[in-house]
């Protein structure tokens, strides 16, 4: 758990979040904050305008599809899942989330991923 302040990370120094529960929790996010998380690779998320909420974040090295009727184009996908849990749902308007991945790493993107196209979040 990180209280308000600064947390930094890099490709060799980040909080590894693995498994299907838990994560890194930031308390009272009011300003731009980077959550230095990843699993096998560094895949941080930046939260802006966090509405003073607490945020729990973890990353999984996969792309799972919970709804079998929805079949995304996996060969064009980012092969990571960010699990983001705010302390209040529904979220207040104006929260910004920025996801990061390495387009030069074939373990993080599909074989037909195109960096200049829009990315869809589900």
Biopython code that builds the backbone (N, CA, C, O; Angstrom):
import numpy as np
from Bio.PDB.StructureBuilder import StructureBuilder

atoms = [
    (1, "UNK", "N", (0.847, -1.159, 0.000)),
    (1, "UNK", "CA", (0.000, 0.000, 0.000)),
    (1, "UNK", "C", (0.900, 1.231, 0.000)),
    (1, "UNK", "O", (1.835, 1.321, 0.796)),
    (2, "UNK", "N", (0.622, 2.167, -0.880)),
    (2, "UNK", "CA", (1.395, 3.401, -0.950)),
    (2, "UNK", "C", (0.506, 4.566, -0.575)),
    (2, "UNK", "O", (-0.571, 4.738, -1.145)),
    (3, "UNK", "N", (0.941, 5.360, 0.368)),
    (3, "UNK", "CA", (0.198, 6.560, 0.721)),
    (3, "UNK", "C", (0.547, 7.660, -0.268)),
    (3, "UNK", "O", (1.482, 7.505, -1.054)),
    (4, "UNK", "N", (-0.188, 8.775, -0.246)),
    (4, "UNK", "CA", (0.089, 9.833, -1.207)),
    (4, "UNK", "C", (1.558, 10.231, -1.203)),
    (4, "UNK", "O", (2.160, 10.416, -0.145)),
    (5, "UNK", "N", (2.110, 10.357, -2.366)),
    (5, "UNK", "CA", (3.521, 10.668, -2.532)),
    (5, "UNK", "C", (3.948, 10.201, -3.901)),
    (5, "UNK", "O", (3.138, 10.183, -4.828)),
    (6, "UNK", "N", (5.185, 9.830, -4.048)),
    (6, "UNK", "CA", (5.702, 9.423, -5.341)),
    (6, "UNK", "C", (6.223, 8.002, -5.283)),
    (6, "UNK", "O", (6.987, 7.645, -4.386)),
    (7, "UNK", "N", (5.814, 7.208, -6.226)),
    (7, "UNK", "CA", (6.343, 5.854, -6.391)),
    (7, "UNK", "C", (6.921, 5.793, -7.789)),
    (7, "UNK", "O", (6.295, 6.249, -8.746)),
    (8, "UNK", "N", (8.103, 5.238, -7.911)),
    (8, "UNK", "CA", (8.724, 5.161, -9.220)),
    (8, "UNK", "C", (8.987, 3.714, -9.582)),
    (8, "UNK", "O", (9.051, 2.845, -8.713)),
    (9, "UNK", "N", (9.137, 3.467, -10.852)),
    (9, "UNK", "CA", (9.430, 2.128, -11.332)),
    (9, "UNK", "C", (10.176, 2.206, -12.636)),
    (9, "UNK", "O", (10.307, 3.273, -13.237)),
    (10, "UNK", "N", (10.669, 1.053, -13.070)),
    (10, "UNK", "CA", (11.371, 0.957, -14.348)),
    (10, "UNK", "C", (11.290, -0.494, -14.797)),
    (10, "UNK", "O", (10.706, -1.328, -14.106)),
    (11, "UNK", "N", (11.863, -0.792, -15.932)),
    (11, "UNK", "CA", (11.843, -2.159, -16.460)),
    (11, "UNK", "C", (12.539, -3.145, -15.537)),
    (11, "UNK", "O", (12.289, -4.348, -15.622)),
    (12, "UNK", "N", (13.409, -2.661, -14.656)),
    (12, "UNK", "CA", (14.101, -3.565, -13.730)),
    (12, "UNK", "C", (13.705, -3.354, -12.267)),
    (12, "UNK", "O", (14.209, -4.050, -11.386)),
    (13, "UNK", "N", (12.812, -2.405, -12.002)),
    (13, "UNK", "CA", (12.430, -2.110, -10.633)),
    (13, "UNK", "C", (10.962, -1.694, -10.577)),
    (13, "UNK", "O", (10.633, -0.528, -10.794)),
    (14, "UNK", "N", (10.085, -2.650, -10.285)),
    (14, "UNK", "CA", (8.655, -2.375, -10.198)),
    (14, "UNK", "C", (8.024, -3.374, -9.238)),
    (14, "UNK", "O", (8.670, -4.338, -8.825)),
    (15, "UNK", "N", (6.760, -3.145, -8.883)),
    (15, "UNK", "CA", (6.044, -4.053, -7.999)),
    (15, "UNK", "C", (5.422, -5.149, -8.856)),
    (15, "UNK", "O", (4.582, -4.876, -9.713)),
    (16, "UNK", "N", (5.839, -6.387, -8.619)),
    (16, "UNK", "CA", (5.317, -7.513, -9.384)),
    (16, "UNK", "C", (3.971, -7.928, -8.800)),
    (16, "UNK", "O", (3.872, -8.285, -7.626)),
    (17, "UNK", "N", (2.944, -7.877, -9.633)),
    (17, "UNK", "CA", (1.608, -8.301, -9.220)),
    (17, "UNK", "C", (1.277, -9.551, -10.013)),
    (17, "UNK", "O", (1.176, -9.505, -11.239)),
    (18, "UNK", "N", (1.109, -10.647, -9.333)),
    (18, "UNK", "CA", (0.812, -11.907, -10.017)),
    (18, "UNK", "C", (-0.363, -12.567, -9.322)),
    (18, "UNK", "O", (-0.768, -12.158, -8.234)),
    (19, "UNK", "N", (-0.896, -13.572, -9.949)),
    (19, "UNK", "CA", (-2.054, -14.244, -9.377)),
    (19, "UNK", "C", (-3.341, -13.574, -9.789)),
    (19, "UNK", "O", (-3.364, -12.742, -10.696)),
    (20, "UNK", "N", (-4.412, -13.944, -9.115)),
    (20, "UNK", "CA", (-5.734, -13.456, -9.508)),
    (20, "UNK", "C", (-6.368, -12.533, -8.477)),
    (20, "UNK", "O", (-7.540, -12.181, -8.615)),
    (21, "UNK", "N", (-5.635, -12.136, -7.459)),
    (21, "UNK", "CA", (-6.209, -11.209, -6.483)),
    (21, "UNK", "C", (-5.114, -10.308, -5.933)),
    (21, "UNK", "O", (-3.933, -10.500, -6.220)),
    (22, "UNK", "N", (-5.513, -9.342, -5.156)),
    (22, "UNK", "CA", (-4.552, -8.421, -4.569)),
    (22, "UNK", "C", (-4.113, -7.371, -5.562)),
    (22, "UNK", "O", (-4.774, -7.134, -6.573)),
    (23, "UNK", "N", (-2.999, -6.750, -5.266)),
    (23, "UNK", "CA", (-2.465, -5.716, -6.126)),
    (23, "UNK", "C", (-1.828, -4.635, -5.288)),
    (23, "UNK", "O", (-1.788, -4.735, -4.061)),
    (24, "UNK", "N", (-1.332, -3.608, -5.937)),
    (24, "UNK", "CA", (-0.723, -2.471, -5.283)),
    (24, "UNK", "C", (-1.810, -1.437, -5.063)),
    (24, "UNK", "O", (-2.545, -1.094, -5.989)),
    (25, "UNK", "N", (-1.914, -0.938, -3.833)),
    (25, "UNK", "CA", (-2.952, 0.036, -3.523)),
    (25, "UNK", "C", (-2.341, 1.403, -3.279)),
    (25, "UNK", "O", (-1.390, 1.542, -2.509)),
    (26, "UNK", "N", (-2.896, 2.416, -3.942)),
    (26, "UNK", "CA", (-2.526, 3.803, -3.715)),
    (26, "UNK", "C", (-3.676, 4.469, -2.985)),
    (26, "UNK", "O", (-4.839, 4.266, -3.332)),
    (27, "UNK", "N", (-3.358, 5.255, -1.986)),
    (27, "UNK", "CA", (-4.378, 5.895, -1.161)),
    (27, "UNK", "C", (-4.570, 7.351, -1.549)),
    (27, "UNK", "O", (-3.600, 8.069, -1.794)),
    (28, "UNK", "N", (-5.820, 7.785, -1.604)),
    (28, "UNK", "CA", (-6.150, 9.186, -1.791)),
    (28, "UNK", "C", (-5.532, 9.852, -2.992)),
    (28, "UNK", "O", (-4.899, 10.899, -2.859)),
    (29, "UNK", "N", (-5.699, 9.271, -4.162)),
    (29, "UNK", "CA", (-5.092, 9.823, -5.381)),
    (29, "UNK", "C", (-5.839, 11.088, -5.803)),
    (29, "UNK", "O", (-7.020, 11.041, -6.148)),
    (30, "UNK", "N", (-5.136, 12.208, -5.770)),
    (30, "UNK", "CA", (-5.732, 13.478, -6.186)),
    (30, "UNK", "C", (-5.011, 14.080, -7.383)),
    (30, "UNK", "O", (-5.615, 14.810, -8.169)),
    (31, "UNK", "N", (-3.725, 13.780, -7.527)),
    (31, "UNK", "CA", (-2.944, 14.335, -8.633)),
    (31, "UNK", "C", (-2.458, 13.192, -9.516)),
    (31, "UNK", "O", (-2.731, 12.025, -9.237)),
    (32, "UNK", "N", (-1.747, 13.526, -10.565)),
    (32, "UNK", "CA", (-1.206, 12.534, -11.487)),
    (32, "UNK", "C", (-0.300, 11.571, -10.727)),
    (32, "UNK", "O", (0.655, 11.999, -10.079)),
    (33, "UNK", "N", (-0.595, 10.270, -10.803)),
    (33, "UNK", "CA", (0.203, 9.252, -10.109)),
    (33, "UNK", "C", (0.457, 8.089, -11.051)),
    (33, "UNK", "O", (-0.452, 7.631, -11.743)),
    (34, "UNK", "N", (1.692, 7.614, -11.075)),
    (34, "UNK", "CA", (2.038, 6.423, -11.834)),
    (34, "UNK", "C", (2.095, 5.251, -10.875)),
    (34, "UNK", "O", (2.745, 5.324, -9.832)),
    (35, "UNK", "N", (1.412, 4.168, -11.229)),
    (35, "UNK", "CA", (1.404, 2.956, -10.418)),
    (35, "UNK", "C", (2.441, 2.018, -11.029)),
    (35, "UNK", "O", (2.209, 1.477, -12.110)),
    (36, "UNK", "N", (3.593, 1.809, -10.359)),
    (36, "UNK", "CA", (4.706, 1.060, -10.946)),
    (36, "UNK", "C", (4.532, -0.450, -10.822)),
    (36, "UNK", "O", (5.190, -1.092, -10.004)),
    (37, "UNK", "N", (3.640, -1.013, -11.641)),
    (37, "UNK", "CA", (3.317, -2.439, -11.545)),
    (37, "UNK", "C", (3.616, -3.169, -12.834)),
    (37, "UNK", "O", (3.810, -2.562, -13.888)),
    (38, "UNK", "N", (3.649, -4.476, -12.727)),
    (38, "UNK", "CA", (3.806, -5.362, -13.860)),
    (38, "UNK", "C", (3.794, -6.780, -13.341)),
    (38, "UNK", "O", (3.641, -7.002, -12.140)),
    (39, "UNK", "N", (3.951, -7.733, -14.221)),
    (39, "UNK", "CA", (4.090, -9.124, -13.805)),
    (39, "UNK", "C", (5.428, -9.601, -14.343)),
    (39, "UNK", "O", (6.440, -9.453, -13.657)),
    (40, "UNK", "N", (5.475, -10.167, -15.542)),
    (40, "UNK", "CA", (6.780, -10.557, -16.085)),
    (40, "UNK", "C", (7.487, -9.369, -16.717)),
    (40, "UNK", "O", (8.697, -9.414, -16.942)),
    (41, "UNK", "N", (6.737, -8.297, -17.007)),
    (41, "UNK", "CA", (7.303, -7.076, -17.574)),
    (41, "UNK", "C", (6.689, -5.868, -16.874)),
    (41, "UNK", "O", (5.647, -5.980, -16.228)),
    (42, "UNK", "N", (7.324, -4.740, -17.002)),
    (42, "UNK", "CA", (6.864, -3.488, -16.401)),
    (42, "UNK", "C", (5.748, -2.913, -17.250)),
    (42, "UNK", "O", (5.972, -2.537, -18.401)),
    (43, "UNK", "N", (4.542, -2.842, -16.690)),
    (43, "UNK", "CA", (3.377, -2.306, -17.395)),
    (43, "UNK", "C", (2.612, -1.360, -16.478)),
    (43, "UNK", "O", (1.515, -1.686, -16.023)),
    (44, "UNK", "N", (3.183, -0.196, -16.205)),
    (44, "UNK", "CA", (2.544, 0.733, -15.273)),
    (44, "UNK", "C", (1.273, 1.342, -15.838)),
    (44, "UNK", "O", (1.001, 1.282, -17.037)),
    (45, "UNK", "N", (0.519, 1.920, -14.945)),
    (45, "UNK", "CA", (-0.660, 2.687, -15.323)),
    (45, "UNK", "C", (-0.554, 4.032, -14.634)),
    (45, "UNK", "O", (-0.084, 4.118, -13.500)),
    (46, "UNK", "N", (-0.991, 5.087, -15.314)),
    (46, "UNK", "CA", (-1.008, 6.415, -14.723)),
    (46, "UNK", "C", (-2.458, 6.801, -14.480)),
    (46, "UNK", "O", (-3.314, 6.644, -15.350)),
    (47, "UNK", "N", (-2.715, 7.308, -13.283)),
    (47, "UNK", "CA", (-4.058, 7.752, -12.900)),
    (47, "UNK", "C", (-4.002, 9.261, -12.695)),
    (47, "UNK", "O", (-3.176, 9.762, -11.932)),
    (48, "UNK", "N", (-4.880, 9.974, -13.377)),
    (48, "UNK", "CA", (-4.984, 11.426, -13.207)),
    (48, "UNK", "C", (-6.409, 11.754, -12.784)),
    (48, "UNK", "O", (-7.350, 11.051, -13.150)),
    (49, "UNK", "N", (-6.559, 12.799, -12.030)),
    (49, "UNK", "CA", (-7.881, 13.214, -11.539)),
    (49, "UNK", "C", (-8.549, 12.067, -10.790)),
    (49, "UNK", "O", (-9.702, 11.733, -11.059)),
    (50, "UNK", "N", (-7.836, 11.476, -9.865)),
    (50, "UNK", "CA", (-8.296, 10.289, -9.149)),
    (50, "UNK", "C", (-9.376, 10.510, -8.123)),
    (50, "UNK", "O", (-9.771, 9.565, -7.440)),
    (51, "UNK", "N", (-9.875, 11.744, -7.989)),
    (51, "UNK", "CA", (-11.006, 12.070, -7.128)),
    (51, "UNK", "C", (-10.805, 11.673, -5.674)),
    (51, "UNK", "O", (-11.770, 11.351, -4.981)),
    (52, "UNK", "N", (-9.562, 11.693, -5.205)),
    (52, "UNK", "CA", (-9.212, 11.343, -3.813)),
    (52, "UNK", "C", (-9.558, 9.905, -3.456)),
    (52, "UNK", "O", (-9.649, 9.562, -2.277)),
    (53, "UNK", "N", (-9.752, 9.068, -4.459)),
    (53, "UNK", "CA", (-10.091, 7.674, -4.202)),
    (53, "UNK", "C", (-8.843, 6.855, -3.917)),
    (53, "UNK", "O", (-7.731, 7.269, -4.245)),
    (54, "UNK", "N", (-9.031, 5.694, -3.307)),
    (54, "UNK", "CA", (-7.984, 4.691, -3.197)),
    (54, "UNK", "C", (-8.100, 3.812, -4.432)),
    (54, "UNK", "O", (-9.208, 3.511, -4.874)),
    (55, "UNK", "N", (-6.968, 3.398, -4.992)),
    (55, "UNK", "CA", (-6.945, 2.599, -6.213)),
    (55, "UNK", "C", (-6.084, 1.369, -5.985)),
    (55, "UNK", "O", (-4.971, 1.475, -5.471)),
    (56, "UNK", "N", (-6.594, 0.197, -6.365)),
    (56, "UNK", "CA", (-5.818, -1.036, -6.337)),
    (56, "UNK", "C", (-5.604, -1.477, -7.774)),
    (56, "UNK", "O", (-6.551, -1.548, -8.557)),
    (57, "UNK", "N", (-4.342, -1.777, -8.123)),
    (57, "UNK", "CA", (-3.991, -2.110, -9.504)),
    (57, "UNK", "C", (-3.118, -3.359, -9.520)),
    (57, "UNK", "O", (-2.216, -3.513, -8.696)),
    (58, "UNK", "N", (-3.399, -4.239, -10.462)),
    (58, "UNK", "CA", (-2.524, -5.379, -10.733)),
    (58, "UNK", "C", (-2.543, -5.654, -12.227)),
    (58, "UNK", "O", (-3.464, -5.242, -12.933)),
    (59, "UNK", "N", (-1.517, -6.357, -12.705)),
    (59, "UNK", "CA", (-1.388, -6.670, -14.128)),
    (59, "UNK", "C", (-1.203, -8.168, -14.281)),
    (59, "UNK", "O", (-0.472, -8.794, -13.513)),
    (60, "UNK", "N", (-1.867, -8.739, -15.276)),
    (60, "UNK", "CA", (-1.669, -10.141, -15.623)),
    (60, "UNK", "C", (-1.124, -10.225, -17.047)),
    (60, "UNK", "O", (-1.465, -9.413, -17.907)),
    (61, "UNK", "N", (-0.271, -11.220, -17.277)),
    (61, "UNK", "CA", (0.344, -11.430, -18.592)),
    (61, "UNK", "C", (-0.551, -12.298, -19.462)),
    (61, "UNK", "O", (-0.188, -13.426, -19.794)),
    (62, "UNK", "N", (-1.695, -11.791, -19.827)),
    (62, "UNK", "CA", (-2.609, -12.566, -20.652)),
    (62, "UNK", "C", (-3.661, -11.651, -21.229)),
    (62, "UNK", "O", (-3.713, -10.457, -20.935)),
    (63, "UNK", "N", (-4.485, -12.233, -22.047)),
    (63, "UNK", "CA", (-5.654, -11.533, -22.561)),
    (63, "UNK", "C", (-6.789, -12.536, -22.492)),
    (63, "UNK", "O", (-6.977, -13.329, -23.414)),
    (64, "UNK", "N", (-7.541, -12.506, -21.412)),
    (64, "UNK", "CA", (-8.653, -13.441, -21.220)),
    (64, "UNK", "C", (-9.944, -12.793, -21.704)),
    (64, "UNK", "O", (-10.102, -11.573, -21.643)),
    (65, "UNK", "N", (-10.836, -13.599, -22.170)),
    (65, "UNK", "CA", (-12.130, -13.115, -22.636)),
    (65, "UNK", "C", (-13.204, -13.756, -21.766)),
    (65, "UNK", "O", (-13.475, -14.951, -21.882)),
    (66, "UNK", "N", (-13.810, -12.961, -20.898)),
    (66, "UNK", "CA", (-14.809, -13.478, -19.972)),
    (66, "UNK", "C", (-16.128, -13.822, -20.673)),
    (66, "UNK", "O", (-16.830, -14.749, -20.269)),
    (67, "UNK", "N", (-16.453, -13.076, -21.713)),
    (67, "UNK", "CA", (-17.703, -13.286, -22.442)),
    (67, "UNK", "C", (-17.393, -14.084, -23.711)),
    (67, "UNK", "O", (-16.771, -13.552, -24.631)),
    (68, "UNK", "N", (-17.819, -15.362, -23.777)),
    (68, "UNK", "CA", (-17.480, -16.193, -24.938)),
    (68, "UNK", "C", (-18.097, -15.699, -26.250)),
    (68, "UNK", "O", (-17.655, -16.113, -27.322)),
    (69, "UNK", "N", (-19.102, -14.831, -26.191)),
    (69, "UNK", "CA", (-19.690, -14.304, -27.422)),
    (69, "UNK", "C", (-18.866, -13.147, -27.984)),
    (69, "UNK", "O", (-19.072, -12.736, -29.126)),
    (70, "UNK", "N", (-17.930, -12.620, -27.185)),
    (70, "UNK", "CA", (-17.073, -11.522, -27.629)),
    (70, "UNK", "C", (-15.696, -12.078, -27.965)),
    (70, "UNK", "O", (-14.997, -12.577, -27.084)),
    (71, "UNK", "N", (-15.308, -11.997, -29.210)),
    (71, "UNK", "CA", (-14.017, -12.514, -29.635)),
    (71, "UNK", "C", (-13.182, -11.372, -30.222)),
    (71, "UNK", "O", (-13.303, -11.059, -31.406)),
    (72, "UNK", "N", (-12.338, -10.755, -29.397)),
    (72, "UNK", "CA", (-11.512, -9.663, -29.931)),
    (72, "UNK", "C", (-10.474, -10.198, -30.905)),
    (72, "UNK", "O", (-10.187, -11.394, -30.934)),
    (73, "UNK", "N", (-9.936, -9.323, -31.673)),
    (73, "UNK", "CA", (-8.900, -9.694, -32.616)),
    (73, "UNK", "C", (-7.578, -9.792, -31.853)),
    (73, "UNK", "O", (-6.831, -8.817, -31.781)),
    (74, "UNK", "N", (-7.288, -10.956, -31.286)),
    (74, "UNK", "CA", (-6.155, -11.139, -30.379)),
    (74, "UNK", "C", (-4.817, -10.905, -31.072)),
    (74, "UNK", "O", (-3.866, -10.467, -30.424)),
    (75, "UNK", "N", (-4.717, -11.185, -32.370)),
    (75, "UNK", "CA", (-3.421, -10.982, -33.034)),
    (75, "UNK", "C", (-3.073, -9.489, -33.146)),
    (75, "UNK", "O", (-1.925, -9.139, -33.418)),
    (76, "UNK", "N", (-4.057, -8.623, -32.938)),
    (76, "UNK", "CA", (-3.805, -7.182, -32.956)),
    (76, "UNK", "C", (-3.847, -6.574, -31.555)),
    (76, "UNK", "O", (-3.814, -5.352, -31.414)),
    (77, "UNK", "N", (-3.918, -7.405, -30.527)),
    (77, "UNK", "CA", (-4.163, -6.927, -29.168)),
    (77, "UNK", "C", (-2.886, -6.711, -28.361)),
    (77, "UNK", "O", (-1.821, -7.238, -28.684)),
    (78, "UNK", "N", (-3.029, -5.923, -27.309)),
    (78, "UNK", "CA", (-2.027, -5.846, -26.256)),
    (78, "UNK", "C", (-2.310, -7.028, -25.346)),
    (78, "UNK", "O", (-3.434, -7.181, -24.869)),
    (79, "UNK", "N", (-1.322, -7.860, -25.098)),
    (79, "UNK", "CA", (-1.529, -9.103, -24.353)),
    (79, "UNK", "C", (-1.281, -8.902, -22.851)),
    (79, "UNK", "O", (-0.452, -9.580, -22.245)),
    (80, "UNK", "N", (-2.010, -7.968, -22.283)),
    (80, "UNK", "CA", (-1.946, -7.684, -20.852)),
    (80, "UNK", "C", (-3.351, -7.360, -20.366)),
    (80, "UNK", "O", (-4.179, -6.829, -21.106)),
    (81, "UNK", "N", (-3.597, -7.689, -19.114)),
    (81, "UNK", "CA", (-4.842, -7.280, -18.452)),
    (81, "UNK", "C", (-4.483, -6.469, -17.229)),
    (81, "UNK", "O", (-3.744, -6.932, -16.360)),
    (82, "UNK", "N", (-5.004, -5.264, -17.165)),
    (82, "UNK", "CA", (-4.865, -4.425, -15.990)),
    (82, "UNK", "C", (-6.162, -4.532, -15.208)),
    (82, "UNK", "O", (-7.243, -4.304, -15.752)),
    (83, "UNK", "N", (-6.059, -4.873, -13.959)),
    (83, "UNK", "CA", (-7.228, -4.940, -13.075)),
    (83, "UNK", "C", (-7.149, -3.724, -12.169)),
    (83, "UNK", "O", (-6.239, -3.601, -11.349)),
    (84, "UNK", "N", (-8.111, -2.830, -12.326)),
    (84, "UNK", "CA", (-8.095, -1.551, -11.635)),
    (84, "UNK", "C", (-9.361, -1.451, -10.800)),
    (84, "UNK", "O", (-10.470, -1.525, -11.330)),
    (85, "UNK", "N", (-9.194, -1.285, -9.499)),
    (85, "UNK", "CA", (-10.342, -1.224, -8.609)),
    (85, "UNK", "C", (-10.310, 0.081, -7.819)),
    (85, "UNK", "O", (-9.432, 0.270, -6.977)),
    (86, "UNK", "N", (-11.261, 0.989, -8.081)),
    (86, "UNK", "CA", (-11.346, 2.203, -7.284)),
    (86, "UNK", "C", (-12.128, 1.913, -5.996)),
    (86, "UNK", "O", (-12.868, 0.932, -5.916)),
    (87, "UNK", "N", (-11.955, 2.770, -5.004)),
    (87, "UNK", "CA", (-12.653, 2.557, -3.737)),
    (87, "UNK", "C", (-14.128, 2.933, -3.816)),
    (87, "UNK", "O", (-14.885, 2.634, -2.892)),
    (88, "UNK", "N", (-14.550, 3.577, -4.891)),
    (88, "UNK", "CA", (-15.950, 3.951, -5.075)),
    (88, "UNK", "C", (-16.387, 3.618, -6.490)),
    (88, "UNK", "O", (-15.688, 3.925, -7.456)),
    (89, "UNK", "N", (-17.541, 2.993, -6.604)),
    (89, "UNK", "CA", (-18.125, 2.691, -7.916)),
    (89, "UNK", "C", (-19.569, 3.164, -7.863)),
    (89, "UNK", "O", (-20.252, 2.875, -6.881)),
    (90, "UNK", "N", (-20.070, 3.874, -8.866)),
    (90, "UNK", "CA", (-19.409, 4.239, -10.113)),
    (90, "UNK", "C", (-18.385, 5.351, -9.890)),
    (90, "UNK", "O", (-18.432, 6.088, -8.906)),
    (91, "UNK", "N", (-17.465, 5.438, -10.841)),
    (91, "UNK", "CA", (-16.422, 6.451, -10.768)),
    (91, "UNK", "C", (-16.993, 7.842, -10.994)),
    (91, "UNK", "O", (-17.930, 8.019, -11.772)),
    (92, "UNK", "N", (-16.425, 8.825, -10.313)),
    (92, "UNK", "CA", (-16.775, 10.204, -10.655)),
    (92, "UNK", "C", (-16.282, 10.519, -12.069)),
    (92, "UNK", "O", (-15.345, 9.886, -12.555)),
    (93, "UNK", "N", (-16.899, 11.476, -12.713)),
    (93, "UNK", "CA", (-16.493, 11.869, -14.063)),
    (93, "UNK", "C", (-15.102, 12.483, -14.034)),
    (93, "UNK", "O", (-14.712, 13.110, -13.049)),
    (94, "UNK", "N", (-14.360, 12.301, -15.113)),
    (94, "UNK", "CA", (-13.093, 12.990, -15.278)),
    (94, "UNK", "C", (-11.849, 12.221, -14.887)),
    (94, "UNK", "O", (-10.755, 12.781, -14.958)),
    (95, "UNK", "N", (-11.960, 10.964, -14.478)),
    (95, "UNK", "CA", (-10.772, 10.174, -14.147)),
    (95, "UNK", "C", (-10.095, 9.751, -15.448)),
    (95, "UNK", "O", (-10.758, 9.264, -16.364)),
    (96, "UNK", "N", (-8.786, 9.934, -15.530)),
    (96, "UNK", "CA", (-8.012, 9.562, -16.712)),
    (96, "UNK", "C", (-7.070, 8.420, -16.363)),
    (96, "UNK", "O", (-6.380, 8.469, -15.345)),
    (97, "UNK", "N", (-7.040, 7.387, -17.207)),
    (97, "UNK", "CA", (-6.149, 6.244, -17.029)),
    (97, "UNK", "C", (-5.278, 6.120, -18.273)),
    (97, "UNK", "O", (-5.783, 6.170, -19.394)),
    (98, "UNK", "N", (-3.968, 5.958, -18.077)),
    (98, "UNK", "CA", (-3.037, 5.777, -19.187)),
    (98, "UNK", "C", (-2.298, 4.467, -18.947)),
    (98, "UNK", "O", (-1.643, 4.290, -17.920)),
    (99, "UNK", "N", (-2.413, 3.552, -19.905)),
    (99, "UNK", "CA", (-1.804, 2.228, -19.815)),
    (99, "UNK", "C", (-0.501, 2.229, -20.602)),
    (99, "UNK", "O", (-0.391, 2.891, -21.634)),
    (100, "UNK", "N", (0.498, 1.476, -20.104)),
    (100, "UNK", "CA", (1.785, 1.437, -20.795)),
    (100, "UNK", "C", (2.207, -0.004, -21.069)),
    (100, "UNK", "O", (2.066, -0.888, -20.224)),
    (101, "UNK", "N", (2.733, -0.212, -22.284)),
    (101, "UNK", "CA", (3.287, -1.493, -22.678)),
    (101, "UNK", "C", (4.396, -1.217, -23.678)),
    (101, "UNK", "O", (4.501, -0.115, -24.218)),
    (102, "UNK", "N", (5.221, -2.222, -23.920)),
    (102, "UNK", "CA", (6.385, -2.075, -24.792)),
    (102, "UNK", "C", (6.070, -2.670, -26.163)),
    (102, "UNK", "O", (5.967, -3.889, -26.300)),
    (103, "UNK", "N", (5.918, -1.824, -27.169)),
    (103, "UNK", "CA", (5.566, -2.292, -28.514)),
    (103, "UNK", "C", (6.707, -3.044, -29.187)),
    (103, "UNK", "O", (6.494, -3.697, -30.208)),
    (104, "UNK", "N", (7.908, -2.965, -28.635)),
    (104, "UNK", "CA", (9.024, -3.708, -29.227)),
    (104, "UNK", "C", (9.161, -5.107, -28.631)),
    (104, "UNK", "O", (10.018, -5.877, -29.064)),
    (105, "UNK", "N", (8.334, -5.445, -27.649)),
    (105, "UNK", "CA", (8.393, -6.748, -26.976)),
    (105, "UNK", "C", (7.277, -7.643, -27.501)),
    (105, "UNK", "O", (6.109, -7.385, -27.209)),
    (106, "UNK", "N", (7.596, -8.689, -28.268)),
    (106, "UNK", "CA", (6.561, -9.544, -28.849)),
    (106, "UNK", "C", (5.733, -10.320, -27.808)),
    (106, "UNK", "O", (4.673, -10.843, -28.152)),
    (107, "UNK", "N", (6.182, -10.407, -26.561)),
    (107, "UNK", "CA", (5.373, -11.069, -25.531)),
    (107, "UNK", "C", (4.245, -10.175, -25.041)),
    (107, "UNK", "O", (3.327, -10.644, -24.368)),
    (108, "UNK", "N", (4.308, -8.878, -25.376)),
    (108, "UNK", "CA", (3.299, -7.943, -24.891)),
    (108, "UNK", "C", (2.254, -7.560, -25.933)),
    (108, "UNK", "O", (1.230, -6.967, -25.595)),
    (109, "UNK", "N", (2.504, -7.893, -27.192)),
    (109, "UNK", "CA", (1.575, -7.502, -28.252)),
    (109, "UNK", "C", (1.337, -8.671, -29.203)),
    (109, "UNK", "O", (2.165, -9.574, -29.320)),
    (110, "UNK", "N", (0.189, -8.637, -29.881)),
    (110, "UNK", "CA", (-0.116, -9.652, -30.868)),
    (110, "UNK", "C", (0.747, -9.497, -32.115)),
    (110, "UNK", "O", (1.339, -8.443, -32.346)),
    (111, "UNK", "N", (0.810, -10.545, -32.905)),
    (111, "UNK", "CA", (1.673, -10.571, -34.091)),
    (111, "UNK", "C", (1.312, -9.500, -35.117)),
    (111, "UNK", "O", (2.178, -9.067, -35.877)),
    (112, "UNK", "N", (0.050, -9.063, -35.154)),
    (112, "UNK", "CA", (-0.380, -8.055, -36.125)),
    (112, "UNK", "C", (-0.721, -6.723, -35.467)),
    (112, "UNK", "O", (-1.463, -5.921, -36.034)),
    (113, "UNK", "N", (-0.191, -6.490, -34.290)),
    (113, "UNK", "CA", (-0.421, -5.231, -33.584)),
    (113, "UNK", "C", (0.139, -4.073, -34.401)),
    (113, "UNK", "O", (1.247, -4.153, -34.930)),
    (114, "UNK", "N", (-0.637, -2.995, -34.498)),
    (114, "UNK", "CA", (-0.212, -1.803, -35.225)),
    (114, "UNK", "C", (-0.256, -0.625, -34.264)),
    (114, "UNK", "O", (-1.320, -0.252, -33.770)),
    (115, "UNK", "N", (0.899, -0.049, -34.007)),
    (115, "UNK", "CA", (1.031, 0.994, -33.007)),
    (115, "UNK", "C", (0.270, 2.269, -33.358)),
    (115, "UNK", "O", (-0.067, 3.040, -32.459)),
    (116, "UNK", "N", (-0.006, 2.511, -34.619)),
    (116, "UNK", "CA", (-0.663, 3.756, -35.015)),
    (116, "UNK", "C", (-2.189, 3.667, -35.008)),
    (116, "UNK", "O", (-2.867, 4.672, -35.223)),
    (117, "UNK", "N", (-2.734, 2.479, -34.763)),
    (117, "UNK", "CA", (-4.194, 2.334, -34.703)),
    (117, "UNK", "C", (-4.692, 2.542, -33.287)),
    (117, "UNK", "O", (-3.939, 2.391, -32.326)),
    (118, "UNK", "N", (-5.957, 2.887, -33.163)),
    (118, "UNK", "CA", (-6.574, 3.053, -31.854)),
    (118, "UNK", "C", (-6.641, 1.727, -31.120)),
    (118, "UNK", "O", (-6.806, 0.672, -31.731)),
    (119, "UNK", "N", (-6.512, 1.792, -29.820)),
    (119, "UNK", "CA", (-6.621, 0.605, -28.978)),
    (119, "UNK", "C", (-7.984, 0.639, -28.308)),
    (119, "UNK", "O", (-8.409, 1.681, -27.808)),
    (120, "UNK", "N", (-8.673, -0.500, -28.297)),
    (120, "UNK", "CA", (-9.965, -0.591, -27.629)),
    (120, "UNK", "C", (-9.784, -1.223, -26.259)),
    (120, "UNK", "O", (-9.041, -2.192, -26.107)),
    (121, "UNK", "N", (-10.462, -0.674, -25.271)),
    (121, "UNK", "CA", (-10.435, -1.232, -23.922)),
    (121, "UNK", "C", (-11.757, -1.936, -23.663)),
    (121, "UNK", "O", (-12.813, -1.491, -24.114)),
    (122, "UNK", "N", (-11.684, -3.022, -22.942)),
    (122, "UNK", "CA", (-12.908, -3.746, -22.617)),
    (122, "UNK", "C", (-12.942, -4.024, -21.130)),
    (122, "UNK", "O", (-13.893, -4.629, -20.636)),
]
sb = StructureBuilder()
sb.init_structure("model")
sb.init_model(0)
sb.init_chain("A")
sb.init_seg("    ")
for serial, (resi, resn, name, xyz) in enumerate(atoms, 1):
    if name == "N":
        sb.init_residue(resn, " ", resi, " ")
    sb.init_atom(name, np.array(xyz, "f"), 0.0, 1.0, " ", f" {name:<3s}", serial, name[0])
structure = sb.get_structure()
